[in-house]
Amino acid sequence: MSTSNFIYLRGLKHAENTVFCVEKGQKSYYDPQFGCPVPYSSGQQVKRSILSTLIEGLGVEPAPTTFVFDVTETKSSNGETKTQLGEGEVLSICNPSYPDQLIGGWMRSVKGGKERTIKRRSPLSISSMHPLHPLLAKKSEESITFDRSDKPEAHKFIVRDPNGKIMTEEQIEALLTSSDRSLYRKWISNNNNYRATGLFVYDVAIDLRTLFCVSTNQYEPELSKEMIKSLEEKGWVKSKNVFGECLVLPKEERDKVIPALAKALINWRITSNQARTFSLMETLAVAISDNANTIPGAIRAKLIDDVGSNKAKPIIDENAGADVYVTLPCASYIVTEIESADALIEAEKKLIQLMSAFDYENQKL
């Protein structure tokens, strides 16, 4: 039986000419030591990807969410009333019967204090997906164009003059005599056309004390009294953990969630990247331990000590104190002799073993 209250995991992924966030382009931050911008994916995006993989694996629906909008009215200088639809709260159902709520946590805070705020912190602490080393990942700019020059007869174009009026063919021909342009090839100017390539890591800490246990303390509530009663009727077990009285998800339900969670923690991928920037983002290696200090040593990078060199090499170390699982594709990027075809399956088994061994109903206080 496990004696640790935490499980720590580090995953190593490879990304190839992709984008982690498509709304406003590729996110990046500046590394001051090596003087370069490096791409990353936020911890929130990693968390959402893990939860999406979890509910997909379980074959269940995500918890419903209520979006609140506020209607406001303003008067213009001429006395006319203008109605606008503004953003309000996003209200969670706060029901741990939904696996994505149980694992992802929740917060329900109604505007104006009309209801008591209810919140549960996720039992998973998740880092951003960031470069294994600043020198082992990069972002590159890509120019985007709509090119239809091969079939000009199948496409139309419109040219507007400075007043917004559509120009005639004669006016366009006169304009093009002094311009080296093609009207069937349109370049898109965008400062956010960046792509990410390289080796990236993400870290997860699993708090076993709260993984399947929800507090019933009403001084800082995670549940409403009505929800507590509902969960008790569904067979949730009354117990105690270090944070006080709680309800524990029944074992038969835990046995369903644990394998799906183990798979999601290892096999998630960002699905919001567009078709033209798709990358498998394959998992190259996984390190698992109950000691956080062994994780960064198991999957790490090392600077190459050459005069004038500004390079780093990735390292997989099975003797750093963590259990290490290395996939076949990893050997394309890192020198290793321990890669195997079933590495991720074995990593899942290890997580299942550790999560199943914890005594959730009878925790040491």
TAPE-V279686 format. One line per field, one symbol per residue. phi: phi as a letter, one per 20 degrees, with the letter a starting at -180 (. if undefined). psi: psi as a letter, one per 40 degrees, with the letter a starting at -180 (. if undefined). burial: 1 if it has 24 or more other ideal C-beta (glycine too) atoms within 12 Angstrom, else 0. Layout:
# TAPE-V279686
phi->???
psi->???
burial->???
This chain:
# TAPE-V279686
phi->.fdeeccdccddcddclccebdfcnffbceeffdmbfcfbdffffffffffffffffemcefffcdddcdecccdefenfedecddfdfddeflcffegffgeenabccegnmfcffcbcfffddcefecggbgedbbdcecedbedcffcffecdbccdegenefeffffffffffdcecdedcdedebfdedcdbqdcccccddeffdgcddfdfefcfecffffgfffffenfefbccfeofbddfggffffefgfffgfffddfbfdeffgfcfcflffebcdcaecffeffefcbccfeedfmeccccfcdcfdeodfdccefffffccfbddfbfdgfffffffffffffffeffcffe
psi->hheieihhhhihihhhfahdhedfihiiihhddefihiiihidddddddddddddddefiiiiiihhhihhihihideeihhhihihaihhiefhedhdddddeaihhhhhefdihhhihhhehhhiihiidideeiihiihhhihhfedgdeeiiihhiideehhiidddddddedehgiheehhhhhheegiihhahiiiihhhhddedehhiehedghdiidddddddddeeihhaiaeeaiihhhiddddedddddddddddeiiheeiidefhidfihdihhhiehdeeddddhaihhhgiheigiihihhheeeeihhhhidddeedhhieeiidfdddddddddddddddhgddgih.
burial->01001111111111111111110011110000000001111111111111111110110001100000000000000000000000000011111111111111110100000000010101111111111111111110010000000000000000000000000000000000000000100000000011111111111111111111111100001111001100100001101010101111110011011111111111111111100010101111111111010111111110000000000101111100011111101100110100100011011101110111010100100
